[in-house]
Amino acid sequence: MRKSINGLSMLVEGALELDPFSGYLFVFSNRRRNIVKVLYWERNGFCLWQKRLEKDRFKWPDTKEKTLEIGSRELNWLLDGLEIHQNNAHGSLRYRTVL
């Protein structure tokens, strides 16, 4: 977790091959899973947010993929110490018309 804004934005662009200026939130964790950093571009500059747990660990998703796209609800669950896959959670509905 030594990287700051410059290092993380270059990691997003280089290793992950994503656009750091996209407005997405890019979330990183250390190996011990007790620190999370969130990098994002906001209008005229990068923002970096960090949370360190004094006790316990984040329930980081177990995946072999380099990136995983999650929604704001799942990010909140992650930051609250929950798994991002909640079997009892209501699913998303997408309608095209009211009638």
Stockholm file with secondary structure:
# STOCKHOLM 1.0

chainA/1-99         MRKSINGLSMLVEGALELDPFSGYLFVFSNRRRNIVKVLYWERNGFCLWQKRLEKDRFKWPDTKEKTLEIGSRELNWLLDGLEIHQNNAHGSLRYRTVL
#=GR chainA/1-99 SS CCCCHHHHHHHHHHTSCCCTTSSCCEEEECTTSCEEEEEEEETTEEEEEEEECSSSCCCCCCCSSSCCCCCHHHHHHHHTTCCSCCTTSCCCCCCSCCC
#=GC SS_cons        CCCCHHHHHHHHHHTSCCCTTSSCCEEEECTTSCEEEEEEEETTEEEEEEEECSSSCCCCCCCSSSCCCCCHHHHHHHHTTCCSCCTTSCCCCCCSCCC
//
